[in-house]
Amino acid sequence: MLTFNNKILTVSNKGLEVEAGPTPPAPVPPFSTVQIGSTLWSAEDIQIDDNGTGIVQYNIGTVGDSGQSVTLGNTYYYTAAAARRIAAAVAEDYPGWRLPTSSDYQSLFSAVSNSLAALKSTVGWDTDYQGTNTSGFSAYGTSINNGSNVFNKGNDWYGVTYDDYAVRLRGDNTRTPSVDPVSAYDQTFGTAYFQFRLVKDAEGV
């Protein structure tokens, strides 16, 4: 039996025939995942090289009053071009995964009945701001930075979408998640860096 590009080649009286070989397994992403509603989410902030310069490394850090060190993802200076670069890297490295849109986040919020506590980790937040993390989304209070300073660390989590929206999970669990244009944050902070999560449609749902 001969194989070429994962296909089985056989010779018969009809000549050379090609049979489909076994489908290679999908690559396992190097991040934890959780299904929330009908969508798979990365359960941590991602660390993907966007082939650009818009990255501030977080890696291991101490967040919140608990003083517990947690593994953090990168933060990215958001531009439409940066989002496209990251999306291309994701599509190449992790087939089926993509950057979430504002609609994905709205579906996420609906799945947890707009509960901030359900989306937030039990550590990595200031006192009285910890979550229950019943969803498994595991957001830490990494807050927002402008490349030089981190503002209100332990108080908020800020994500960003493929379609130019910023997502804010506040420390105050009596509030609700919010989705606003990225431009509003650039006006406030000058240069706003955000976290990225990834999504994938769950199979069989």
N, C-alpha and C positions, 0 to 999 in steps of 0.2 A: 504494500500500500504506500502510495506517495501522497504527500500533503504539500500544499502551497497556500500561503496566506490563510491558514486555518481551515482549508477545504480539502476534502479527500479526492484524489485523482485515481480513476480506475480505467483500465483499457479493456474494451470489449469488441465484438465484431462490428459495433457501430462507431468504433473509434474511441477517442479519449473522451471520457465523461467526467463531469464534476459533480460531486455530492457536497451538500452543505455539511460542514463540520460542526462540532459542538460550539455553542455560543459562549464566548469567553465571559467570565463573571464581571459584573460591573465593579469598577474600582471602589474600594471602601473609603469613604471620605475620612480625613484625619481630624474629625471633630464629632462630638456627640450629637445625637439627633433625638427628636421627640415628635410624635404625631399629636397634633392638636386640631380637632375637627377633621376635615378631609385633607389636611396638608401636613407634610413633614417639614419641620423647621430645624435648622441648626440650633442646638441648645447652648450655644456659646457664641461670643463675638468672634468673627473669622479673622484669620491671619493669612492673607493672600497677597502676593506681590502684584501690584497693579502696573508694573513696568513703568512707573512714573516716580515722581518725587513727593507725591502728596500723602505720605504716611508718617504718622508719629507712633513710635513703638510704645506699647504699654507693657506687654508680657506679664511678668509677675509683679503684683503691686498690693499695697495695703489700702483697702477702701472701707470707709465707715468707722464708726466708733468702736466696733468689736476688735479692731486691730488685727484681724485675721488676714493673712496673705492669701490671695486668690489669683488664679490664672486668668488674665485678661487678654482680649484680642487687640488688634491694632485699631487705631482711629485713622480716618481718612479725610483729607480735605476734599469736600465734595464739589465736583464740577460734573457737568454732563459728560465731558470727555473721560474723566476718571471713572465714572460709573460704567461707561461703555468698555473701557479697558478691563475693569474688574469682571464685568459680565462675560467678556470674551475669555478671560483666564478661567473663570468658573466653568463655562461650557466645555472648554477643552479638557480640563482636569477632572471634572465631576459631571459626567453626562446626566442630564435630567434635572440637575440643580440649577437654580437661577437666583438672581437678585429679586427680592420681593417688591411688589408694587404697593401703592397706597391701598388698593382694593384687598390685597392679601392681608395687610394689617387690619383693615376694617373687619374682615372675616375672622381674624384672630381675636379681636376684641369681642366680637359677637359670641365666639365659642366659649369665652370665659365670662360672659355677661358683663363686660366692661370692668372687670375686677382688676385693679392694679396689683393688689396683693397676690393674686394668682399667678401673675407674670414675673414677680420679683423674687429673687433669691432670699433665703432666710438669713444670709450673712452678706457683708459688703454694703451695708446701708447704715446711716446714722441711727442712733437710738430712736425708737418709735416709728422708724420708716421701713423696718424689715418686712419682707413679704412672707407668704405661706408657700409659694412656689408649687401650688397644687397642679398647675399646668405643665410644669417641667421646663418652662421657657428660660428660667434661670438668669434673669437680667440682674446685673450688679449696678450699684450706683456710681458708675464711672464718670457720669456727668459729661460736660462738653469742654473743649479746650480750643484755643486759637493758635496752637503751635508753640506757644511760650508758657501760657498759664492755664491751669485747670480751674474751672469755676464751680463752686458748690459741690465738690467731690463728696460722694456719699448721699447726695440729695436727689439726683435725677439720673435717668438713663436716656440717651439720645441715639436713635437709629436713623437710617436714611433709606429712601426707596429709589428704585430705578427711574421712577417718573417724577423726580425732583421734589419730594416731600420729606420733611423731617418728622420723626415720631418721638414723642416725649412721654416717658413713664415717670411721673412725679414721685417724690418721697411720700407725700401725704396720701395715705391709702383711701381717704374719703373722696379724693378727686377721681377723674376718669382719664383714660389715655387720650392723647391729642395728636392730630396730624395737621401740620401746617406747611406752607411753602418754605423751602430751604432759604430762599432769599430773605425771609424775615430774620433768620438767625445770623446771616452774614451782616445784615445791617446793625445788629446788636453787638456782635462780638468781633466784627472786622473780618476775621477768617475763621470759619467754624469747621471743626473736625468732628466726625461722627463715627459710630460703630456700624458695621454691616452684619446682617444675618442672611442666611440662604434659605430658600424654600424649594420643595419638590412635591408635586401632586402624588398623594398616597395611592398605591396600587389597590385596586379592588374596592375603592370607596366611592 
